[in-house]
Amino acid sequence: MTVREELHNLVDRLGEDDIEEVLDFVQWLLRPTETLTADELERVRRGEEQIARGEVVRLADLDTADLE
């Protein structure tokens, strides 16, 4: 059985709600890739450096009351 055939078989076994999620995911996979600008790439690089240095705040540590 090919991978494509296996995928078809699995999709045929899904319920309606699951099929909608799979459709959304496949459409996401097929969308054109976006190219980041030089500025965006620099921001990503700086963010990765901050993460490597441990300069992060975990979501669980945020006081969401301060955000409202």
PQR file with spaces between the fields and no chain letter, atoms N, CA, C, O and H, PARSE charges and radii, in Angstrom:
ATOM       1  N    MET     1       0.847   -1.168    0.000 -0.4000 1.5000
ATOM       2  CA   MET     1       0.000    0.000    0.000 -0.0000 2.0000
ATOM       3  C    MET     1       0.901    1.242    0.000  0.5500 1.7000
ATOM       4  O    MET     1       1.865    1.318    0.761 -0.5500 1.4000
ATOM       5  N    THR     2       0.578    2.197   -0.850 -0.4000 1.5000
ATOM       6  CA   THR     2       1.375    3.421   -0.912 -0.0000 2.0000
ATOM       7  C    THR     2       0.992    4.350    0.247  0.5500 1.7000
ATOM       8  O    THR     2      -0.036    4.160    0.898 -0.5500 1.4000
ATOM       9  H    THR     2      -0.206    2.135   -1.468  0.4000 1.0000
ATOM      10  N    VAL     3       1.811    5.323    0.482 -0.4000 1.5000
ATOM      11  CA   VAL     3       1.520    6.303    1.526 -0.0000 2.0000
ATOM      12  C    VAL     3       0.226    7.043    1.200  0.5500 1.7000
ATOM      13  O    VAL     3      -0.581    7.302    2.093 -0.5500 1.4000
ATOM      14  H    VAL     3       2.645    5.477   -0.046  0.4000 1.0000
ATOM      15  N    ARG     4       0.024    7.379   -0.054 -0.4000 1.5000
ATOM      16  CA   ARG     4      -1.201    8.073   -0.476 -0.0000 2.0000
ATOM      17  C    ARG     4      -2.435    7.207   -0.194  0.5500 1.7000
ATOM      18  O    ARG     4      -3.451    7.708    0.287 -0.5500 1.4000
ATOM      19  H    ARG     4       0.679    7.169   -0.779  0.4000 1.0000
ATOM      20  N    GLU     5      -2.341    5.916   -0.493 -0.4000 1.5000
ATOM      21  CA   GLU     5      -3.463    5.009   -0.230 -0.0000 2.0000
ATOM      22  C    GLU     5      -3.725    4.895    1.270  0.5500 1.7000
ATOM      23  O    GLU     5      -4.876    4.893    1.707 -0.5500 1.4000
ATOM      24  H    GLU     5      -1.515    5.509   -0.884  0.4000 1.0000
ATOM      25  N    GLU     6      -2.666    4.802    2.043 -0.4000 1.5000
ATOM      26  CA   GLU     6      -2.805    4.724    3.504 -0.0000 2.0000
ATOM      27  C    GLU     6      -3.470    5.988    4.034  0.5500 1.7000
ATOM      28  O    GLU     6      -4.336    5.910    4.906 -0.5500 1.4000
ATOM      29  H    GLU     6      -1.731    4.803    1.688  0.4000 1.0000
ATOM      30  N    LEU     7      -3.080    7.139    3.525 -0.4000 1.5000
ATOM      31  CA   LEU     7      -3.691    8.399    3.944 -0.0000 2.0000
ATOM      32  C    LEU     7      -5.178    8.426    3.597  0.5500 1.7000
ATOM      33  O    LEU     7      -5.999    8.847    4.412 -0.5500 1.4000
ATOM      34  H    LEU     7      -2.376    7.202    2.817  0.4000 1.0000
ATOM      35  N    HIS     8      -5.521    7.981    2.404 -0.4000 1.5000
ATOM      36  CA   HIS     8      -6.932    7.912    2.010 -0.0000 2.0000
ATOM      37  C    HIS     8      -7.709    7.002    2.953  0.5500 1.7000
ATOM      38  O    HIS     8      -8.814    7.346    3.372 -0.5500 1.4000
ATOM      39  H    HIS     8      -4.854    7.639    1.742  0.4000 1.0000
ATOM      40  N    ASN     9      -7.152    5.863    3.286 -0.4000 1.5000
ATOM      41  CA   ASN     9      -7.826    4.928    4.196 -0.0000 2.0000
ATOM      42  C    ASN     9      -8.053    5.547    5.567  0.5500 1.7000
ATOM      43  O    ASN     9      -9.121    5.388    6.159 -0.5500 1.4000
ATOM      44  H    ASN     9      -6.254    5.583    2.946  0.4000 1.0000
ATOM      45  N    LEU    10      -7.057    6.246    6.063 -0.4000 1.5000
ATOM      46  CA   LEU    10      -7.183    6.877    7.379 -0.0000 2.0000
ATOM      47  C    LEU    10      -8.226    7.989    7.359  0.5500 1.7000
ATOM      48  O    LEU    10      -9.022    8.108    8.291 -0.5500 1.4000
ATOM      49  H    LEU    10      -6.189    6.375    5.582  0.4000 1.0000
ATOM      50  N    VAL    11      -8.229    8.792    6.318 -0.4000 1.5000
ATOM      51  CA   VAL    11      -9.207    9.877    6.203 -0.0000 2.0000
ATOM      52  C    VAL    11     -10.620    9.313    6.144  0.5500 1.7000
ATOM      53  O    VAL    11     -11.539    9.876    6.739 -0.5500 1.4000
ATOM      54  H    VAL    11      -7.583    8.695    5.561  0.4000 1.0000
ATOM      55  N    ASP    12     -10.797    8.215    5.438 -0.4000 1.5000
ATOM      56  CA   ASP    12     -12.119    7.593    5.334 -0.0000 2.0000
ATOM      57  C    ASP    12     -12.650    7.142    6.695  0.5500 1.7000
ATOM      58  O    ASP    12     -13.861    6.999    6.865 -0.5500 1.4000
ATOM      59  H    ASP    12     -10.051    7.757    4.955  0.4000 1.0000
ATOM      60  N    ARG    13     -11.770    6.920    7.656 -0.4000 1.5000
ATOM      61  CA   ARG    13     -12.182    6.450    8.978 -0.0000 2.0000
ATOM      62  C    ARG    13     -12.491    7.584    9.939  0.5500 1.7000
ATOM      63  O    ARG    13     -12.987    7.335   11.038 -0.5500 1.4000
ATOM      64  H    ARG    13     -10.786    7.036    7.517  0.4000 1.0000
ATOM      65  N    LEU    14     -12.211    8.826    9.554 -0.4000 1.5000
ATOM      66  CA   LEU    14     -12.405    9.966   10.443 -0.0000 2.0000
ATOM      67  C    LEU    14     -13.860   10.413   10.514  0.5500 1.7000
ATOM      68  O    LEU    14     -14.628   10.255    9.564 -0.5500 1.4000
ATOM      69  H    LEU    14     -11.808    9.028    8.661  0.4000 1.0000
ATOM      70  N    GLY    15     -14.216   10.975   11.665 -0.4000 1.5000
ATOM      71  CA   GLY    15     -15.528   11.597   11.811 -0.0000 2.0000
ATOM      72  C    GLY    15     -15.525   12.979   11.161  0.5500 1.7000
ATOM      73  O    GLY    15     -14.473   13.495   10.784 -0.5500 1.4000
ATOM      74  H    GLY    15     -13.592   11.103   12.437  0.4000 1.0000
ATOM      75  N    GLU    16     -16.699   13.564   11.035 -0.4000 1.5000
ATOM      76  CA   GLU    16     -16.840   14.846   10.326 -0.0000 2.0000
ATOM      77  C    GLU    16     -16.010   15.956   10.961  0.5500 1.7000
ATOM      78  O    GLU    16     -15.363   16.716   10.240 -0.5500 1.4000
ATOM      79  H    GLU    16     -17.554   13.145   11.341  0.4000 1.0000
ATOM      80  N    ASP    17     -16.009   16.071   12.284 -0.4000 1.5000
ATOM      81  CA   ASP    17     -15.226   17.118   12.948 -0.0000 2.0000
ATOM      82  C    ASP    17     -13.737   16.941   12.692  0.5500 1.7000
ATOM      83  O    ASP    17     -13.019   17.911   12.448 -0.5500 1.4000
ATOM      84  H    ASP    17     -16.535   15.454   12.870  0.4000 1.0000
ATOM      85  N    ASP    18     -13.280   15.700   12.749 -0.4000 1.5000
ATOM      86  CA   ASP    18     -11.861   15.441   12.513 -0.0000 2.0000
ATOM      87  C    ASP    18     -11.470   15.737   11.074  0.5500 1.7000
ATOM      88  O    ASP    18     -10.372   16.230   10.813 -0.5500 1.4000
ATOM      89  H    ASP    18     -13.863   14.912   12.948  0.4000 1.0000
ATOM      90  N    ILE    19     -12.364   15.439   10.145 -0.4000 1.5000
ATOM      91  CA   ILE    19     -12.074   15.696    8.734 -0.0000 2.0000
ATOM      92  C    ILE    19     -11.870   17.191    8.503  0.5500 1.7000
ATOM      93  O    ILE    19     -10.992   17.589    7.737 -0.5500 1.4000
ATOM      94  H    ILE    19     -13.255   15.039   10.357  0.4000 1.0000
ATOM      95  N    GLU    20     -12.683   18.023    9.166 -0.4000 1.5000
ATOM      96  CA   GLU    20     -12.537   19.472    9.025 -0.0000 2.0000
ATOM      97  C    GLU    20     -11.178   19.930    9.531  0.5500 1.7000
ATOM      98  O    GLU    20     -10.544   20.788    8.916 -0.5500 1.4000
ATOM      99  H    GLU    20     -13.397   17.700    9.788  0.4000 1.0000
ATOM     100  N    GLU    21     -10.724   19.368   10.645 -0.4000 1.5000
ATOM     101  CA   GLU    21      -9.402   19.727   11.168 -0.0000 2.0000
ATOM     102  C    GLU    21      -8.301   19.284   10.214  0.5500 1.7000
ATOM     103  O    GLU    21      -7.340   20.019    9.988 -0.5500 1.4000
ATOM     104  H    GLU    21     -11.239   18.671   11.145  0.4000 1.0000
ATOM     105  N    VAL    22      -8.436   18.093    9.657 -0.4000 1.5000
ATOM     106  CA   VAL    22      -7.442   17.598    8.701 -0.0000 2.0000
ATOM     107  C    VAL    22      -7.421   18.489    7.464  0.5500 1.7000
ATOM     108  O    VAL    22      -6.350   18.807    6.948 -0.5500 1.4000
ATOM     109  H    VAL    22      -9.217   17.496    9.841  0.4000 1.0000
ATOM     110  N    LEU    23      -8.588   18.892    6.988 -0.4000 1.5000
ATOM     111  CA   LEU    23      -8.668   19.782    5.834 -0.0000 2.0000
ATOM     112  C    LEU    23      -7.945   21.093    6.117  0.5500 1.7000
ATOM     113  O    LEU    23      -7.167   21.566    5.289 -0.5500 1.4000
ATOM     114  H    LEU    23      -9.458   18.633    7.407  0.4000 1.0000
ATOM     115  N    ASP    24      -8.199   21.681    7.284 -0.4000 1.5000
ATOM     116  CA   ASP    24      -7.515   22.920    7.651 -0.0000 2.0000
ATOM     117  C    ASP    24      -6.004   22.732    7.656  0.5500 1.7000
ATOM     118  O    ASP    24      -5.266   23.586    7.163 -0.5500 1.4000
ATOM     119  H    ASP    24      -8.831   21.297    7.957  0.4000 1.0000
ATOM     120  N    PHE    25      -5.544   21.616    8.213 -0.4000 1.5000
ATOM     121  CA   PHE    25      -4.108   21.363    8.292 -0.0000 2.0000
ATOM     122  C    PHE    25      -3.500   21.177    6.904  0.5500 1.7000
ATOM     123  O    PHE    25      -2.435   21.724    6.616 -0.5500 1.4000
ATOM     124  H    PHE    25      -6.143   20.923    8.613  0.4000 1.0000
ATOM     125  N    VAL    26      -4.163   20.413    6.047 -0.4000 1.5000
ATOM     126  CA   VAL    26      -3.645   20.183    4.697 -0.0000 2.0000
ATOM     127  C    VAL    26      -3.607   21.501    3.921  0.5500 1.7000
ATOM     128  O    VAL    26      -2.653   21.763    3.188 -0.5500 1.4000
ATOM     129  H    VAL    26      -5.027   19.968    6.280  0.4000 1.0000
ATOM     130  N    GLN    27      -4.632   22.320    4.080 -0.4000 1.5000
ATOM     131  CA   GLN    27      -4.618   23.621    3.414 -0.0000 2.0000
ATOM     132  C    GLN    27      -3.477   24.481    3.928  0.5500 1.7000
ATOM     133  O    GLN    27      -2.852   25.212    3.159 -0.5500 1.4000
ATOM     134  H    GLN    27      -5.407   22.107    4.676  0.4000 1.0000
ATOM     135  N    TRP    28      -3.203   24.398    5.225 -0.4000 1.5000
ATOM     136  CA   TRP    28      -2.072   25.131    5.800 -0.0000 2.0000
ATOM     137  C    TRP    28      -0.756   24.639    5.204  0.5500 1.7000
ATOM     138  O    TRP    28       0.122   25.442    4.887 -0.5500 1.4000
ATOM     139  H    TRP    28      -3.710   23.805    5.849  0.4000 1.0000
ATOM     140  N    LEU    29      -0.618   23.328    5.052 -0.4000 1.5000
ATOM     141  CA   LEU    29       0.599   22.765    4.475 -0.0000 2.0000
ATOM     142  C    LEU    29       0.816   23.219    3.034  0.5500 1.7000
ATOM     143  O    LEU    29       1.953   23.400    2.601 -0.5500 1.4000
ATOM     144  H    LEU    29      -1.331   22.676    5.310  0.4000 1.0000
ATOM     145  N    LEU    30      -0.266   23.399    2.302 -0.4000 1.5000
ATOM     146  CA   LEU    30      -0.172   23.729    0.884 -0.0000 2.0000
ATOM     147  C    LEU    30      -0.070   25.227    0.596  0.5500 1.7000
ATOM     148  O    LEU    30       0.148   25.621   -0.549 -0.5500 1.4000
ATOM     149  H    LEU    30      -1.190   23.252    2.654  0.4000 1.0000
ATOM     150  N    ARG    31      -0.224   26.053    1.612 -0.4000 1.5000
ATOM     151  CA   ARG    31      -0.153   27.495    1.350 -0.0000 2.0000
ATOM     152  C    ARG    31       1.280   27.874    0.982  0.5500 1.7000
ATOM     153  O    ARG    31       2.236   27.227    1.409 -0.5500 1.4000
ATOM     154  H    ARG    31      -0.401   25.733    2.543  0.4000 1.0000
ATOM     155  N    PRO    32       1.409   28.917    0.194 -0.5600 1.5000
ATOM     156  CA   PRO    32       2.761   29.344   -0.196  0.2800 2.0000
ATOM     157  C    PRO    32       3.562   29.768    1.037  0.5500 1.7000
ATOM     158  O    PRO    32       3.025   30.376    1.962 -0.5500 1.4000
ATOM     159  N    THR    33       4.823   29.443    1.033 -0.4000 1.5000
ATOM     160  CA   THR    33       5.663   29.844    2.157 -0.0000 2.0000
ATOM     161  C    THR    33       5.939   31.339    2.066  0.5500 1.7000
ATOM     162  O    THR    33       6.073   31.900    0.979 -0.5500 1.4000
ATOM     163  H    THR    33       5.260   28.948    0.281  0.4000 1.0000
ATOM     164  N    GLU    34       6.020   31.952    3.204 -0.4000 1.5000
ATOM     165  CA   GLU    34       6.276   33.381    3.255 -0.0000 2.0000
ATOM     166  C    GLU    34       7.754   33.601    3.522  0.5500 1.7000
ATOM     167  O    GLU    34       8.367   32.898    4.325 -0.5500 1.4000
ATOM     168  H    GLU    34       5.912   31.496    4.087  0.4000 1.0000
ATOM     169  N    THR    35       8.312   34.578    2.844 -0.4000 1.5000
ATOM     170  CA   THR    35       9.706   34.925    3.034 -0.0000 2.0000
ATOM     171  C    THR    35       9.782   36.072    4.029  0.5500 1.7000
ATOM     172  O    THR    35       9.099   37.085    3.879 -0.5500 1.4000
ATOM     173  H    THR    35       7.814   35.149    2.191  0.4000 1.0000
ATOM     174  N    LEU    36      10.609   35.904    5.034 -0.4000 1.5000
ATOM     175  CA   LEU    36      10.770   36.958    6.023 -0.0000 2.0000
ATOM     176  C    LEU    36      11.697   38.038    5.486  0.5500 1.7000
ATOM     177  O    LEU    36      12.617   37.765    4.715 -0.5500 1.4000
ATOM     178  H    LEU    36      11.164   35.081    5.156  0.4000 1.0000
ATOM     179  N    THR    37      11.433   39.278    5.912 -0.4000 1.5000
ATOM     180  CA   THR    37      12.311   40.383    5.542 -0.0000 2.0000
ATOM     181  C    THR    37      13.597   40.296    6.366  0.5500 1.7000
ATOM     182  O    THR    37      13.670   39.537    7.333 -0.5500 1.4000
ATOM     183  H    THR    37      10.686   39.500    6.538  0.4000 1.0000
ATOM     184  N    ALA    38      14.592   41.063    5.985 -0.4000 1.5000
ATOM     185  CA   ALA    38      15.857   41.081    6.731 -0.0000 2.0000
ATOM     186  C    ALA    38      15.612   41.533    8.171  0.5500 1.7000
ATOM     187  O    ALA    38      16.218   41.000    9.100 -0.5500 1.4000
ATOM     188  H    ALA    38      14.533   41.679    5.200  0.4000 1.0000
ATOM     189  N    ASP    39      14.726   42.515    8.359 -0.4000 1.5000
ATOM     190  CA   ASP    39      14.405   43.000    9.698 -0.0000 2.0000
ATOM     191  C    ASP    39      13.738   41.904   10.523  0.5500 1.7000
ATOM     192  O    ASP    39      14.060   41.734   11.699 -0.5500 1.4000
ATOM     193  H    ASP    39      14.233   42.949    7.604  0.4000 1.0000
ATOM     194  N    GLU    40      12.817   41.165    9.924 -0.4000 1.5000
ATOM     195  CA   GLU    40      12.132   40.082   10.637 -0.0000 2.0000
ATOM     196  C    GLU    40      13.112   38.969   10.999  0.5500 1.7000
ATOM     197  O    GLU    40      13.047   38.419   12.099 -0.5500 1.4000
ATOM     198  H    GLU    40      12.555   41.303    8.969  0.4000 1.0000
ATOM     199  N    LEU    41      14.006   38.639   10.095 -0.4000 1.5000
ATOM     200  CA   LEU    41      15.013   37.616   10.385 -0.0000 2.0000
ATOM     201  C    LEU    41      15.924   38.054   11.532  0.5500 1.7000
ATOM     202  O    LEU    41      16.307   37.238   12.370 -0.5500 1.4000
ATOM     203  H    LEU    41      14.059   39.085    9.202  0.4000 1.0000
ATOM     204  N    GLU    42      16.264   39.322   11.566 -0.4000 1.5000
ATOM     205  CA   GLU    42      17.098   39.853   12.655 -0.0000 2.0000
ATOM     206  C    GLU    42      16.356   39.751   13.982  0.5500 1.7000
ATOM     207  O    GLU    42      16.953   39.391   14.998 -0.5500 1.4000
ATOM     208  H    GLU    42      15.953   39.985   10.884  0.4000 1.0000
ATOM     209  N    ARG    43      15.077   40.059   13.984 -0.4000 1.5000
ATOM     210  CA   ARG    43      14.279   39.940   15.214 -0.0000 2.0000
ATOM     211  C    ARG    43      14.211   38.496   15.689  0.5500 1.7000
ATOM     212  O    ARG    43      14.291   38.233   16.889 -0.5500 1.4000
ATOM     213  H    ARG    43      14.593   40.351   13.160  0.4000 1.0000
ATOM     214  N    VAL    44      14.064   37.566   14.766 -0.4000 1.5000
ATOM     215  CA   VAL    44      14.052   36.139   15.116 -0.0000 2.0000
ATOM     216  C    VAL    44      15.389   35.750   15.722  0.5500 1.7000
ATOM     217  O    VAL    44      15.433   35.057   16.738 -0.5500 1.4000
ATOM     218  H    VAL    44      13.998   37.780   13.791  0.4000 1.0000
ATOM     219  N    ARG    45      16.488   36.194   15.102 -0.4000 1.5000
ATOM     220  CA   ARG    45      17.836   35.873   15.606 -0.0000 2.0000
ATOM     221  C    ARG    45      18.019   36.400   17.028  0.5500 1.7000
ATOM     222  O    ARG    45      18.534   35.693   17.894 -0.5500 1.4000
ATOM     223  H    ARG    45      16.452   36.757   14.277  0.4000 1.0000
ATOM     224  N    ARG    46      17.594   37.647   17.266 -0.4000 1.5000
ATOM     225  CA   ARG    46      17.723   38.225   18.611 -0.0000 2.0000
ATOM     226  C    ARG    46      16.867   37.468   19.617  0.5500 1.7000
ATOM     227  O    ARG    46      17.296   37.232   20.746 -0.5500 1.4000
ATOM     228  H    ARG    46      17.176   38.221   16.562  0.4000 1.0000
ATOM     229  N    GLY    47      15.668   37.090   19.217 -0.4000 1.5000
ATOM     230  CA   GLY    47      14.802   36.321   20.106 -0.0000 2.0000
ATOM     231  C    GLY    47      15.397   34.973   20.460  0.5500 1.7000
ATOM     232  O    GLY    47      15.325   34.537   21.609 -0.5500 1.4000
ATOM     233  H    GLY    47      15.319   37.282   18.300  0.4000 1.0000
ATOM     234  N    GLU    48      15.985   34.311   19.473 -0.4000 1.5000
ATOM     235  CA   GLU    48      16.618   33.016   19.733 -0.0000 2.0000
ATOM     236  C    GLU    48      17.798   33.174   20.687  0.5500 1.7000
ATOM     237  O    GLU    48      18.028   32.308   21.532 -0.5500 1.4000
ATOM     238  H    GLU    48      16.043   34.665   18.540  0.4000 1.0000
ATOM     239  N    GLU    49      18.546   34.268   20.561 -0.4000 1.5000
ATOM     240  CA   GLU    49      19.654   34.525   21.489 -0.0000 2.0000
ATOM     241  C    GLU    49      19.136   34.745   22.903  0.5500 1.7000
ATOM     242  O    GLU    49      19.725   34.254   23.866 -0.5500 1.4000
ATOM     243  H    GLU    49      18.359   34.971   19.875  0.4000 1.0000
ATOM     244  N    GLN    50      18.027   35.487   23.031 -0.4000 1.5000
ATOM     245  CA   GLN    50      17.443   35.709   24.350 -0.0000 2.0000
ATOM     246  C    GLN    50      16.984   34.396   24.970  0.5500 1.7000
ATOM     247  O    GLN    50      17.182   34.167   26.163 -0.5500 1.4000
ATOM     248  H    GLN    50      17.548   35.885   22.249  0.4000 1.0000
ATOM     249  N    ILE    51      16.383   33.550   24.178 -0.4000 1.5000
ATOM     250  CA   ILE    51      15.948   32.238   24.676 -0.0000 2.0000
ATOM     251  C    ILE    51      17.158   31.427   25.129  0.5500 1.7000
ATOM     252  O    ILE    51      17.120   30.800   26.188 -0.5500 1.4000
ATOM     253  H    ILE    51      16.222   33.736   23.209  0.4000 1.0000
ATOM     254  N    ALA    52      18.228   31.434   24.339 -0.4000 1.5000
ATOM     255  CA   ALA    52      19.436   30.673   24.685 -0.0000 2.0000
ATOM     256  C    ALA    52      20.036   31.169   26.004  0.5500 1.7000
ATOM     257  O    ALA    52      20.615   30.386   26.757 -0.5500 1.4000
ATOM     258  H    ALA    52      18.259   31.944   23.479  0.4000 1.0000
ATOM     259  N    ARG    53      19.897   32.474   26.284 -0.4000 1.5000
ATOM     260  CA   ARG    53      20.427   33.032   27.540 -0.0000 2.0000
ATOM     261  C    ARG    53      19.454   32.840   28.703  0.5500 1.7000
ATOM     262  O    ARG    53      19.769   33.193   29.839 -0.5500 1.4000
ATOM     263  H    ARG    53      19.427   33.111   25.673  0.4000 1.0000
ATOM     264  N    GLY    54      18.293   32.293   28.429 -0.4000 1.5000
ATOM     265  CA   GLY    54      17.309   32.061   29.482 -0.0000 2.0000
ATOM     266  C    GLY    54      16.473   33.280   29.809  0.5500 1.7000
ATOM     267  O    GLY    54      15.818   33.322   30.850 -0.5500 1.4000
ATOM     268  H    GLY    54      18.037   32.007   27.506  0.4000 1.0000
ATOM     269  N    GLU    55      16.484   34.264   28.942 -0.4000 1.5000
ATOM     270  CA   GLU    55      15.719   35.496   29.160 -0.0000 2.0000
ATOM     271  C    GLU    55      14.288   35.311   28.658  0.5500 1.7000
ATOM     272  O    GLU    55      13.877   35.899   27.658 -0.5500 1.4000
ATOM     273  H    GLU    55      17.016   34.230   28.095  0.4000 1.0000
ATOM     274  N    VAL    56      13.547   34.479   29.382 -0.4000 1.5000
ATOM     275  CA   VAL    56      12.181   34.157   28.975 -0.0000 2.0000
ATOM     276  C    VAL    56      11.256   34.241   30.173  0.5500 1.7000
ATOM     277  O    VAL    56      11.694   34.168   31.321 -0.5500 1.4000
ATOM     278  H    VAL    56      13.881   34.002   30.195  0.4000 1.0000
ATOM     279  N    VAL    57       9.982   34.396   29.892 -0.4000 1.5000
ATOM     280  CA   VAL    57       8.941   34.334   30.917 -0.0000 2.0000
ATOM     281  C    VAL    57       7.984   33.237   30.483  0.5500 1.7000
ATOM     282  O    VAL    57       7.424   33.280   29.388 -0.5500 1.4000
ATOM     283  H    VAL    57       9.627   34.456   28.959  0.4000 1.0000
ATOM     284  N    ARG    58       7.804   32.251   31.358 -0.4000 1.5000
ATOM     285  CA   ARG    58       6.877   31.175   31.054 -0.0000 2.0000
ATOM     286  C    ARG    58       5.451   31.695   31.131  0.5500 1.7000
ATOM     287  O    ARG    58       5.131   32.523   31.985 -0.5500 1.4000
ATOM     288  H    ARG    58       8.260   32.216   32.248  0.4000 1.0000
ATOM     289  N    LEU    59       4.595   31.210   30.239 -0.4000 1.5000
ATOM     290  CA   LEU    59       3.200   31.615   30.234 -0.0000 2.0000
ATOM     291  C    LEU    59       2.557   31.367   31.587  0.5500 1.7000
ATOM     292  O    LEU    59       1.753   32.174   32.054 -0.5500 1.4000
ATOM     293  H    LEU    59       4.854   30.538   29.546  0.4000 1.0000
ATOM     294  N    ALA    60       2.903   30.260   32.214 -0.4000 1.5000
ATOM     295  CA   ALA    60       2.327   29.915   33.512 -0.0000 2.0000
ATOM     296  C    ALA    60       2.712   30.929   34.590  0.5500 1.7000
ATOM     297  O    ALA    60       2.020   31.047   35.601 -0.5500 1.4000
ATOM     298  H    ALA    60       3.556   29.604   31.835  0.4000 1.0000
ATOM     299  N    ASP    61       3.821   31.669   34.382 -0.4000 1.5000
ATOM     300  CA   ASP    61       4.280   32.636   35.374 -0.0000 2.0000
ATOM     301  C    ASP    61       3.666   34.022   35.182  0.5500 1.7000
ATOM     302  O    ASP    61       3.833   34.893   36.035 -0.5500 1.4000
ATOM     303  H    ASP    61       4.384   31.574   33.560  0.4000 1.0000
ATOM     304  N    LEU    62       2.961   34.235   34.078 -0.4000 1.5000
ATOM     305  CA   LEU    62       2.347   35.545   33.842 -0.0000 2.0000
ATOM     306  C    LEU    62       1.125   35.730   34.728  0.5500 1.7000
ATOM     307  O    LEU    62       0.347   34.800   34.938 -0.5500 1.4000
ATOM     308  H    LEU    62       2.824   33.528   33.385  0.4000 1.0000
ATOM     309  N    ASP    63       0.971   36.927   35.239 -0.4000 1.5000
ATOM     310  CA   ASP    63      -0.248   37.271   35.956 -0.0000 2.0000
ATOM     311  C    ASP    63      -1.181   37.908   34.945  0.5500 1.7000
ATOM     312  O    ASP    63      -1.052   39.090   34.627 -0.5500 1.4000
ATOM     313  H    ASP    63       1.603   37.683   35.069  0.4000 1.0000
ATOM     314  N    THR    64      -2.113   37.126   34.445 -0.4000 1.5000
ATOM     315  CA   THR    64      -2.982   37.607   33.371 -0.0000 2.0000
ATOM     316  C    THR    64      -3.881   38.737   33.833  0.5500 1.7000
ATOM     317  O    THR    64      -4.423   39.458   32.995 -0.5500 1.4000
ATOM     318  H    THR    64      -2.218   36.166   34.704  0.4000 1.0000
ATOM     319  N    ALA    65      -4.057   38.917   35.118 -0.4000 1.5000
ATOM     320  CA   ALA    65      -4.875   40.031   35.619 -0.0000 2.0000
ATOM     321  C    ALA    65      -4.226   41.370   35.246  0.5500 1.7000
ATOM     322  O    ALA    65      -4.925   42.364   35.047 -0.5500 1.4000
ATOM     323  H    ALA    65      -3.617   38.332   35.798  0.4000 1.0000
ATOM     324  N    ASP    66      -2.893   41.396   35.152 -0.4000 1.5000
ATOM     325  CA   ASP    66      -2.187   42.616   34.772 -0.0000 2.0000
ATOM     326  C    ASP    66      -2.396   42.967   33.309  0.5500 1.7000
ATOM     327  O    ASP    66      -2.173   44.111   32.912 -0.5500 1.4000
ATOM     328  H    ASP    66      -2.325   40.588   35.313  0.4000 1.0000
ATOM     329  N    LEU    67      -2.818   42.009   32.506 -0.4000 1.5000
ATOM     330  CA   LEU    67      -2.979   42.224   31.077 -0.0000 2.0000
ATOM     331  C    LEU    67      -4.346   42.793   30.726  0.5500 1.7000
ATOM     332  O    LEU    67      -4.541   43.279   29.612 -0.5500 1.4000
ATOM     333  H    LEU    67      -2.999   41.080   32.828  0.4000 1.0000
ATOM     334  N    GLU    68      -5.282   42.743   31.640 -0.4000 1.5000
ATOM     335  CA   GLU    68      -6.650   43.204   31.359 -0.0000 2.0000
ATOM     336  C    GLU    68      -6.794   44.677   31.597  0.5500 1.7000
ATOM     337  O    GLU    68      -7.878   45.230   31.409 -0.5500 1.4000
ATOM     338  H    GLU    68      -5.124   42.348   32.545  0.4000 1.0000
